């Protein structure tokens, strides 16, 4: 079994990172798009100068709801067929599935660039590290996603092993769009940003320097600034973009307006 990591003392509220990130990117969540107009919705994203798309893959089992059943590799393949890599849009698949290891090769073949699996889907860090290595061996980037109730400090031992390119901190319960932003995620962002800064400063950890901090859910013009100030690099937004009354382009513009 897993060797328990030494208990870390509960620190006071982490201070925000002093080096606020200037190159924040937005990743529209296709879960919130009009699925009958997928091609047009993605073209709107590209026209708004978006360089990455977030594709939520739910199997209806990990989230234990018959309604939490979304896209599969066929959809990823269809997107990539219409929007080849020459279109300069990266596809990140967020695998909210019970057995993420089953889907690595099929998502790679479908055209995914980043494979993000749920930290909670596997029992221990040995299993997680095996999966990280499997994903990286395909040439895809690798990410982990944390439910709101999972302490970010639980991931530090795994992160120190290397190979993880992005940590997706969920600010809503996974499964359904349009939920209220949970401000508790801000503490997790600060803690992860401080961990990253310390790894680079004290250990010369180049891998940590490239780690992206992603916040996923409840992102809009009212929440984006606090998330970026806390230290996030990537904002996954759905309803505030695809449901914007003046169109997706203005949704992107509104979020960028408050963080730049």
N, C-alpha and C positions, 0 to 999 in steps of 0.2 A: 504494500500500500504506500501511500504518500507520506513522506516524512513531514511532520508539522513544522512550519516555519516558526522561528522565534517570535513571540508576541511583541508587537511594536507598541510602545506607549502611546496612549491616546493624546494626540497633540491638540493644542487649541486651534481655533479656526485658522486654516492656512491663509497666509497673505497672498494677494494676487501677485502673479509674476510681474516683475518690474519691466520686463521686455515684452510689451504688448505686440502681438503679431500683426504685421502690416499686410501680409499676403493671405488674407482670409478668403476662402472659396466657398461657394454655395453649391450644394448637390441636391437638385430637385428629386423628391421621392415620387416615383411613378405610381405608387399606391394611391395617391390622391388625384391622379390624372383621370381624364375621361378615357376609359379603356377602349371605347368604340372609336376613338379618334387618336389612337396611340401615336401613329406616325406624325400627325400634325402637331400633337402635343410636344413630341421630342424635337421636331423642327423649330417650334417656338422657343424651346430651351436653347438650342444652338444659336438661333437668331438673337437671343438675349446674352450671347457670349458665355454661356455655361459650358464648362469643359468636362463635367462629370455628371453621371446620373446614378441614382440610388434605386436599386431594384430589390424590393422586399420579396423573398421567397419563403412562404409559410406553408407548412405541410398539414395543418389542421390537427396535428398530434402534439407537437412540442407545446403549443399554446392551448391545446385541449379544447378547441372550439371548432365545430363544423363550418363556421363562418370564416375562420382564419386559414383559408385555403386560397392562395393567390397564384403567382406565376410559376412556370417551370422552365426547364432548359429550352423548350421550344420557343417560348417568348423571347428569351435572351438571344437565341439564334436569329429569330426574325428581326429583332432590333439591330443586331450586328449586320445582318444581310442588307438592310436598308440604310444603315449608317455605319459603313466600314471604318476601320481605324484611321483611314485618311480623312475622315470627317472630324478627327481630333476630339471625339467625345469618348471618355473612359466609362466603362460599365463596372460598377461595384455591386456585387450581389450580397445582400444581407440574408444569411441563411438561418432563419428561425425554424430549424428542423431538428428532429430528435436524433438523427444519425448523420451529422454533417459530412462525415468521411465518405459516405456513399456518393456524394454529389461532386466531389472535387474534379474528377476527370471529365465528367459530362458538362460541367459549367465551363471548364477550360475550353473544351471542344466547341461549346456554344458561342464563345467569344467574350467571356468575362475577363476583366483585367484585375479585379480585386475580389477576393473571397473572404467575407467576414462571417465568422461563426459565433454562435452564442456561447459565451464562457460557461454558462450554467448547463449546457447540453452534455458536457463531459464531466466525469466524476472527479478527476484529479489532474494535476499538472503534468504527470507523465503522459497521460492520454492526450492532453492539449498540445504538449510539445511534439508528440508524434504527428499530430494533425498539422501543426505549423510546418514541420519539415516536409510533409507530403504536399502541402499546398505550394510551398516555395520551390519544390522540385519541378513543378509544372511551368514555372516562370511567372505565375500570377503573384501579385502582392497578397499579403495575408493580414487580416484584421480580426480582432475579437470585439464582441459587443456585450455590454453589461446591462442587465436589468436595473431599474431604479433602486431595488433593495440590496444589490450586491455592492459591498464596500470596494472602492477602487484599490485600496491598499492590498486586497487579496490577490491582485494581479501582479504585484511588483516582482515577485520571485520569477514568475513566468516571463515577464518583460525583460528581466535581466539576462535571461538565457538567449535573447536575441531572436531575430526572424520576424517579429511583428512590426508591421508598417503603420497600422492605424488602430486606435482604440475608439470604439463607438460607444459613447455614454448616452444611454437612453434617458430622455427627460420626460417620457410618458411610458405607460405600460405598453409593451409590444402587442401589435395585432390590429389596431384600428386607428385611423387618422382623426384629426380634429379634436384631440384631447387637450386638456389644460396643461400648460408647462409646469413641471415640478421644480421649484427653485432649489430643492436639495441637491440638484445636479451641479450647482455652481461650486459647492464645496469640493466635489469630486474633481471638477475641472481644475481648480486651483491646486489641489493636492497632486494631481497627475502632472500638471505643468511644472510645479516645484520639483517633483521627482526627476522629470526630464532635465530640467536646468542643472540640478545637482549632479546627475550622472555625467553630463557633458563637462561641467566645470571641474569636478573632483576626480572623475575616472577617465576622462577623455573618451567617453563612449560615443563613437560616431554613429552607431545604430540608434541610440536614443535621440541623437540630434535630428534624425530624419523621421522620428515618430510623429504621426499626425494625431491630433486630439480632435475628435469629431463629436458634435452634440446633435442628437437625433430626436426630433419631436417637439411640437409646440413652438417652433421657431417662427417668429414674425418680426415686424418692425418694432414691436414693443418689448421683445425679449432678447433680440440679437445683441444689443450693445452690452448687456450684463454678461452674456456668455463669452463674447470676445474679450471683454475686460478681464474676465476670470482666466483667460488663456487659451481659448479654443482656436483651432485653425480651420475647421471645416464645419459648416452649418447645413444640416439636412432639413429641408423645409418642404412641406407638401401642400396642405390646405391653403396656406397664406400665399402660395404662388399660383397653383392651378385654379384656386377659387377666388383670385383677386378680381374685384369688380371691374378694373380697368385692364385686365389681361396680365399674363405671366411676366411680360417684359417690365411692367410697372411694379409687379410684386418683387422682382429681383432688384429693381432700382430703389424701392423703398427700403429694403434690408441693407443694401450697400450704402445708402444714404446715411444711415444711423451708425455704421461701423467705420466709415472712412473719414 
